Amino acid sequence: MRPSILDPLFGRAAALPGIGPKTAKHFDRLLARPGKETRLVDVLFHLPINLVDRSLRPTIAEAPTDRVVVLKVRVTEHRKPQGRYAKAPFKVHVEDDTGDAELVFFLSNADWIERSLPIGATRWVSGKIELYDGRRQIVHPDRVLDEAGLAKLPPAEAVHGLTEGLQERFVQRAVAGALERLPKLPEWQDASVLAANGLPDFASALAAAQNPKSPADIEPASKARQRLALDELLSQQLALRLIRSKMRREPGRENAGDGRITRVIEAALPYALTGAQQRALVEIREDLASSRRMLRLLQGDVGAGKTIVALLAMASVVECGRQAALMAPTEILARQHYERLLPLAEAAGLRLCLLTGRAKPSERARLYETIAAGAVDIVIGTHALVQSELTFADLGLAVVDEQHRFGVQQRLALGSKGESVDVLVMTATPIPRSLALTYFGDMDSSVLDEKPPGRSPIDTRALPVSRIGDVVEGVRRALASGARVYWVCPLVEENEDLDLAAAQDRHEDLTRIFGEIVGLVHGRMKAPERDAAMEAFKRGETRILVATTVIEVGVDVPEATVMVIEHAERFGLAQLHQLRGRVGRGSGKSSCLLLYKGPLGETAKARLVMLRQTEDGFRIAEEDLRLRGEGEILGARQSGLPGFRLADLSAHARLLAIARDDVELTLRRDPDLSGPRGEALRVLLYLFERDEAVKLLRAG
């Protein structure tokens, strides 16, 4: 039901001139969604990441070595590799009135070189001058032109992100073809917003962004980039508000528990709830007791005690005779929640069950029957909870753990498993305020910014990788005192292209030193094998666990007190903080060793300094956003988060506020988007593929 005006943009990019079957596959690898083909909209939204400035046209003698130049030269000699030197580079000697240089081509087509650079001809060549053995040379000039070609050469040329086999000229040709097919779209932005910010219309912004004339044109602050970012942010904020209003429109049920179960659970805890936990519970219980449906985000730093808050919230619902469900992104995490909560639940008389995708058909059928009959109070599970066959007797509260691993649709699916289900989503990844407004703007928010008593600070140190021998000896001493150790590597197996530690190789190295007490876990292992490795570490059968970032979230082994992270300079700040949070979960002294390979860049150095200075996840998250930008925060590329293609939150936070305010005002005036501007906003939602909001609009 997409508006027909958008049909050209969702056509196959393979239909554009100059894109053959082979090139189309390269585009698909670079731009298409998994299992899909590249569309015109994918090409248009693939904006340049850099600019080649070809305005400098000096003589050979005057040419600098730090930027692209265009030289007018005479071709004087070909030095074609011969005989046993056949694999040597083809060199072309050129000169002008001020000096000479060599053009160097490795493994290139000799016929093409001889045709393009005939001896005695005048040519214009573009590239960077280098000095090699005191001689000027250009390795693989990016342009070799005659006078006619020079006349067509733009003074500045866009540079897009590419993939192996795809050249910039193919991308530029595709972009030009897609811009020609761009239909005239209705204006969805408020005229006063555009005027106040001096922003162009959508088509002009897209054309300007794809054809930058100066380095300033590819900066986020350029008017074209701001306009496109505002469009994407407006579509996203509009989608979130529509989803929230849909949730709010559906009447809630009052779930005001009497406290008989929650008091037993709190009394059984070995510690008192923190002030932050108590505040969050007050907010959650007010929502549960309200006639409106709850839709609340519970943010908490590593070890802040979100799971206990979730259990007490679920217990309040059970006190009202209803059921609750907790959905976790992995079987390891679901099983861990189940094992941790079971003793507290049993003491309070709560009936728990665990439901995962690996349950045998007979066991799954029995669980389905038990849950549907109301013989279970709380169901803990994975994606298996949103299977269509599963029904609840009366689901009152749906808790979604590690929300950023799930899409909005999955959250809605669990919330639709009962009548007027309240929804609580949790994340252990502290989120900067601007990101929280973006990804979770459809929710109210509670923050756990205190840690339970008894948690000792983690001694964090940064060491060059050359001192790995000292680290191994430190691990030996820690093992002698009864400790368990995580050892994290950035790769699963050795990679010829990257000089990084590989988990499999490090596992072999440490096994040679420490024997069979070394375990291994990584994302490529089958789930049962991975779970078995984690269980062996939990039970103490293995004492060192070599791992990739698969252990980043949720893994809880209080006996683990040492974390070693190799090539720490390759990880983001928030990820390093999450990994460090796997230790320091008991009362024993814990340490985190960050092994880095120098020399460190400024950003990598800033990350390691920040990590040593603080364990405050919210402060770390803000710094991570500043250093890296929105695109990498929360693992947006690997998770259910809607990664932005045109907006950059670190640069466009002001536009996010404008979009949010505009949406609030618009929906107050036209909640169904049935007015004149509403039609244009519907086009915007389809253009940016805000699927959940589109489905709600279609459903009326």
N, C-alpha and C positions, 0 to 999 in steps of 0.2 A: 504493500500500500504506500510505497514511497511516492512523494509528489513527482509527477512526470517531468517537471522542469529539471529534476536532478538526474534523470536517466543517463544523459551523456557522461556525467562524471563517474558513474558507477559501471560504465562500459569497460571492456578489457583493454588494458594498455597495449596488448599485443596488436591491436588494430591500428595503432599509430604508425605513421610512415617511418620507415627505417628500422623498425623492430621486427626482426625475423625470429624464427623458432628458437634458435640458439640464444640470441640476446634476450628474448622473453624469459627464458629460464633464469638468466642472471638477475633480471629485474625481480622475478618471483622470489629468488633467494634473498634479495636485499630488502624488498618492500612489502611482499604479500603476507597476509596472515597465514598461519599454518594450514596447509592443504588447499589454499585458495590461489587465485591468480591475481596479479597486479592490476589495479584499476586506475583510471585517469586521476581520481582523487588522491590515490597513494603517491602518484608522480608529482602532482601539484603541491602536496603537503610535505614533500621531501625537499626542504629548504637548503640553500648553500651553507656550508660551514666555514668557507674561507673565500678569498678573492686573490686572483693573480693580477697584479698591476703591471701592465705592459707599456706604461707611458714613458719609461726611461729608454732612450735610444742613443746611447753614447758611441764613441769610437772604441775600438778594441783596447787602446791604451788607457782610456778613461774609465772603462767598465769596472764597477765595484764587484766585490765577490760575495756580497751579502743579500743581493736581491735579483729578481728576474730582469734581464735586459733584452732588448731587440737590437741585433747588430746587422749592419749592412756590410756584406763581405764578398770577396771574390774567391772562387774555388780554384786552388792552384795544384792540388795533388791528392790522389787516392792511395792509401796504404792498405791494400787488401791482404788479409792474412792468407798465407800459402802453406802447403805441405804439412809438416808436423806442427806448424803454428796455426793450423786452420781454425782452432777454437779461440785464438787471440782476437781482440777487438778490431773492427774495421775503423781506421782513422782517416779523417778527411782534413787536409791542411787548407786553412783559409787565411785571408789577410785583408787589410785595408791600408790606407796611407799612413797609419800610425803604428801598425804592428801586425802580429800574426797570432793564430790560435789553432787548436785542433778540436774537431768534433769527433767524439768517441762513441761508437755503437757496439754494444756487446750482443752477440748471437742474433744479429739483425739480418734482414733480407738484403743481400748485397745488390741484387738487381734494382730494388727500390732506391737504395742509396745512390747508385750510379745514375738512375733516371732523375732523381730529385736534386742531386748536386753534381751536375756535369762539370767537368773541368773547364775553366774559363768563364763560367756563368756567374752573374751577380745574384745573390740570394740574401734574404733576410732570415736570420735564425734567432729563435727565442729560447732562453734558458738561463741557468746560473753559471757564471764563470767560476772555475776552481783553479787553484794552482797545484800542479803535480810535477815534481822534479824541476821546479822553477819555471815551468811552461804553463801558459793559459790554456784551459780546455773547457769544453762544455760536454758533459756526458749525457747522451740521449737528449738532444734539443727537443723541447715540446712542440715547436713549430718550425717547419722549413718552408719558406714561402717565396714565390716569385712576386713581381710587382702587382699583379692582379689580386693575388692572395693577400698581400699587405693591405691593399685598399679595403678589404673586408674585415681585417683584424680589429676587433674592438680594443680600446685602450685598457679595459678591465674585463676580466672573465671570471664567472662564478666557478667555485669548486664545491662539488657535492660529495657526500660520503659514498664510497664505492664498495664493490665486492670483487673478488677475483674473477677476471674475464670481462668485466664491465668497464668501459672507458668513459671518461668525462664527456666526450663528444656525443656518445649515444644518449647519455642522460639529458644533455642540453637539447638535443634534437627532440627527445620525447617531451620535455617540458614545453618547448615551443609549440609542438603539435597539440598538447593538452590545453595550453592557454588559448589557442585558436578555437578550441571547442568549448570553452567555458561559456555556459549560457548566462543570460542577463538575469540575475537573481534579485528577489525583492530585498529591500533594506530592512534588516532585523534590528539594527542598533538604533537607539533613541537619538534623534537628530541633535538634541541639546548636548548629549555626551560626546558625539563626534565633533561638534563645534567647539566645545570647551577644551578638548584635547588636541584639536587640529589634526584629526585623523581622516585618511582618505576612505573611499568606498572599497568594498571587498575586492572587486576585480582589479582595481588600480594597485591596491596593496599587494596582491598576489603577484602581479606582473613586476612591480618594483622589487619585491623581495627576491624573486627568481632571477632578476637581471640587475644586480647591484652595480653601481658606478664607482663607488669608493668604499674603503674599509668601513666607514661609518654606516653604510647601508646594510651591513650584515650584523650590526650590533643590536642587542635586544631593545635598545632605546630608540632605534629608528622608527619613524612614524609608520612605515609599512609593517614592521614586525610588531609594533604595539597594537595596530588594528587587528592583525590576525590573532594575536594572543588574546585580545579582548573577546573576539568571536568565540574562540575555543573555551575560554573561561566562562563566558555567558552561557554557552550550551551546557557546560558541566554544572554550573550553579543552578540553572533552570531545571535540569534533570534531577538533581538532588532534592530541590524544593518540591517538585511534583511527586516524587516518591514519598517524601516525608508527609505531604498533605494527604496522599492516599492512605498512608498508615494512620494518620491522625483522624481522617474522616471515618474510618471504621471504628465503631464504638468499642471501648475497652470494657473489661470487667474488673470490678473492685476485688483486689486480692490482699486484703488487710489481714495478715496472719495474727494469731493471738499470742505468739512468742513461746508456746510450750515446747516446740522442738528446737528453735534457735537458742533458747537459754541453755538447753542441755549441751548443745554443740559448743557454745562459747565456754561453758564451765569445763569442758573436756580439753580445751586448748591448753598447751603447755606455756602459753604466754598471753598477755593482755593484747587486745586489738589496739593498733596505733590510732592516733587522732584522725589520720587521713582515712583509715578503713572505716572508722565510726561515722565520719562525715559522708563518705560514699554510701554507706548502708542507709543513713537517714534519707539521702536523695533517692536511692533506689526504692526504699519502702514507701516514700511519698508517691512515687510514680506508680507502684504496684497498687496502692490503695486508691488511686485516682480512677475516674471513669474513662480517662483517656488511655490509649495504648502507650506503653513505654517503648521508647526507642533511644537507648542510652549507650554511650561509649565509656568504657572503664579503662583509663590509661594508667599503667603502673610501671615503674622502672623495674629492672631485674631484681627479683626477690622482694617486691613490695607487698606481696600477699593478696594478689587478685583472686586466686583460686578459693581461698577461704571466704572472701566476700561473695563470690559466686555461689558457694555452697549455702551460705546463710540466706542469700536471696532466693535460691531454689527451695530451701526449707520453709521460707515464709509462704510460698505458693502452695507447697504440700500441706501446710497447716490449714489451707482453705479447701482441701479435698481435691486439688488439681495435681497435674504432673509437671515435671520439668525435664529439659534435655540440654546436654552440654555437647557441642560439636567441636572437635579438635581437627587440625589439618593432617595429622599423621597418626598411624596406629601406635607408634611409640608414645606420643604425647597423650593420646586417649587412654592407653593402658596405664600410663603413669598417673593421670588424674584419678582413674578408677582405684588404683592401689592406694593412693594417698588419702582419698576421701572415704574409702570403705570403712576403716575403723571408726571414724567420727560418725558416719552415717548409721552404722550398726548400733553404736552406743545410744543414738537418739531414736532408734526404731525406724529409720528410713530404709526403704528397699531399693537397692541400686542394681543396675545391670549394665554390661558392656556389650556394645553392638558395633562390629567392624566388618569391613568387606571380606575378611578372611574366615568369617564364621561359616561352618559347614551348612549346607542346605537344610538338613534336619534341625540343627541347632538354631539357625536363623528363623525357621518356621515356628519353632517353639517360642523363641523370644518375641516374634511378631504377635503371637497369640496372647502371650503373657502381658505385653504392653497394651494391646488393644483391650484386654479385659480389665485394665486398671490395677493389675497385681504388682506393678512396679511403680515406684514414686519418681525415681530419677534415672534417666537413660543417658549414659555417656558413650559417645561413639565418634565415628569419622563421617565422611560423605555418605556412608550407608544410611544415616539418619534422614536424608532427603529423598530416599528411594520412594517411588510412588506407591509400592505395596505396603509400606509401613503406615499404620494408623495408630493414633493414641486414643485412650478413653476420654481424656480431657486435658490437653496440653495447655498449660497456663504461662510458662516462661521458657523461652528459647535462649540459651547462652551460646555465643559463638566465640571460641577462643582463637587467638591470633587472626583477627578479622582480616588483616591485609593479605592473608593467603587465600581468601575466598572472594568471589565476586558478589556484587550486590544481589544478583539473582538467586544465589545460593542462600543468602541471608533471608531473602523474602520467602524462599521455598520452605525453609525450616519454620519460619513464622506463620506459614499458611497451613501447618499441620494440625491446627486446632482453631477454636473460635476465640477471636480477640486475644491472640497470643502476645504477651509482652516480650520485647527483645532486648537483651543485654549483650553487647559485643565487647570483647576485651583484646587489648594488645599489650605485649611486653616491650614493644619498640617505642620508646618515647618519641612523640611526634611534634615538630615545631608547630607553633600556632597556625601559621599560614597553611601548612600542609593539613593540619587537622580540619581547618575550615574547608579545605578543598576536597579531601577524600571522605571526611566524615561530617560534612556540613548539614547532613540530613538528621543529625542526632544531637541530643543533649550530651553533656560531657561531665564525667567525674574523674578526678586525678588523685592517684595515690603517690604522694611525693615524700613519704617517709618509709623507712625500712623497719621491720620488726626488731625488737631489742635482741641483743646477743650476736648480731652479725658483725664480724670484725672487718676492719678495712683491708683491702687487698694491696699488698706491696707490689707496685708496678714498676718494672725497669726495662729500659731499652738497651740492647747490646748488638754490636755488629755480628754478622753471621760468622765471621772469622773466629769468634769465641765460642763456637758451638761445642768444642771439647769441654770448656768450663761448665757449660750448661748440662752436658751429659753427666759430669761429676756431681753437679748440684742435684740432678735427678736421682743419682745413686744414693746420695745422703738422705734425700726426702723419702725414698723407698725404705731405707733402713729404719726410719722413724715411723713407718706404717702408713705413709701417705699414698694416695693414688694420683696419677698424672695424666692430663690431656696433652697431646702433642698435635697441633693443627698445622696442616700443610695446604697450600693453595691449589694443588693439582692432584688428580687421582693417580696418574701414571706419567712417566717421563715424557717430555715434549721437546722435540729437537729445536723448535722455534723459540722456546721460552726457557731461560735459565732459572727455573724455579724448583723448589723442593716438591717432590712427588710423594704422595702418601704411601704408595706401595713400596717405593725404594726406601723411604725412611723406616717403614715397618720392618723391612729386611735388615737394615742397618742396626736398629735397636734390638731386634730379636737376636742378632749375633752377639750383642753386648749383654743383654739381660735375660735371654732365654725365652721360655714359653709364656712368660707373664705379660707379653706385649700383644695387644689386640689391634684389630683394624676395622674401621667402619667408614664407608663412603657411599655417595648417592647412587653409584652404578651397581651396588650389590642388590640382590633380590631382597625384598622386604623381610622374609623369615630369617635370612642369613644376617641381615643388618640388626634385627631385633635380638638375635641370639648373641651377637657381639656386644650389644649394649647390656644385655642381661648378665653376661659373664663379667663385665666391668662392674656393674652394680653389686654383684655378689662377691667381688674381690677375687674371682678366679683369674682375671687379668688385672694387672696393677697399672699398666700404661696403656692408654687408648690412643692410637694414632688415627687421626680423623681429618676429613675435609670439613667444610662449614655445615655439613648435615647435622652437627651437634649444636648449631648456633642458638636454636630456640627450644626452650622447654625441658631439656634434659636435666635431671636433678639427681646428682649423686653427692650427698653431703660429705662423704669421705674424701672426695677429690679436692685437693688443696693446691695443686700446682698446674698452671696453664702455660704451655710453651706455644707461641705462635710464630712460625717461620715466615719470612718475607712479609712481615707486618706492614711494610710500606705499600703493599699491593691491596690492602683491605681498606674499606671505608671506616670512618670513625665509629659510626653507629654499629657496624658489624663487629669491629674490635671490642666495643663495649659489651655487646651481646655475648661474644665468645668469652670474654673475661668473666662475665656473670655466671659461667658454669662452675666457677670456684667461689669460695667465700660464702657457701650456702650452709655451712655448719659453724660451730663455735671455734674451730681450730684456725690458727694463723695461715693465711693463704697468700700465694704470690703469683704474679703473671709476668712472664719474660717475653719481651717483644724482640725477636731477632730480625734485623734489617740488613739489607745489602746496600751499601753506599756507592756513590755519593747520593745523598737524599736531596730531592727537589724541595722547594719551599713548602708546597702543599703537604707532602709526606712528612716533612719535619714538623709542621704545625700540628698534624694529627697526633704524632707520637708525644709531642710536648703536652697537648691538651689531655691526652689519656693519662699521662703521669700526674697531671695537676688535679684531676677531679674524678669522682665516681658518679657525679650527678648526671644521669642520663638525659635530662631535659636540656641542661646546658650543653652537653655533648651533641645532642640532636640539632640545636640551633647552629652550632659551629660547623657541623657536618653539612647542613644546608648551605651555609655561607661558602664553604670550601668546594663543594661538589655540585651544588644546584639540585633542583628537584628531581631530575631524571633518574638519578641513581639511588635516591633515598628510599628506604623500605624495600629495596629490591624490585622496583616497579617493573622492570623488564621480565622478571621471573615469576611474578605473582598475579593475583587478581586485580591489582591496582590499575586504574585507567591512566597509563602513562601519557603525558602530553607530547604532542608532535610540534606544536607551534608556540606554546607558552613556556616560559621559564620562570618559575615562582620566585627564584632568588632575585630576579630582575623585575618581575611584573606583579609583585605583591600589591602595589597600589591599584592595579587594574582589577585584581581579584576583588578588592573591596568595592570598586565601582560596579562590577558585574553583580555582586551579591546584593547591593542596595537596589540596583535596577530591577533585579528579579523580584525582590520583596515588594516593591511598589507595583510592578506590572501584575503580579498574581493577586495582589489585593484588589486591583481594578478589574482584572479579567482572569479569574481563577481557572477557567476552562480553555483559555487561549482561543476564544471564538471571535474576538474582535479583529479589526484590520491588521494591527501589528501582530496579533496572535498567529495569524496564518504564516507570516514571515518567520516567526519564531519556531513554528512547527517545521518549516523548511530547514532551519538551523539545526534542530535536533536530529533530523534525518541526515543532514550533511555530515555531522560529527558522530553519527551512529551511536546516539545515546539510547540504546535498545530498550532498557528497562522503562525509561520515561515514555518512549514511543508506544510501547505495549499498553501502558496505562492510559495514554491518550486515546488509543484505538478502542480500548475497552470502555471508554466513556467514564 
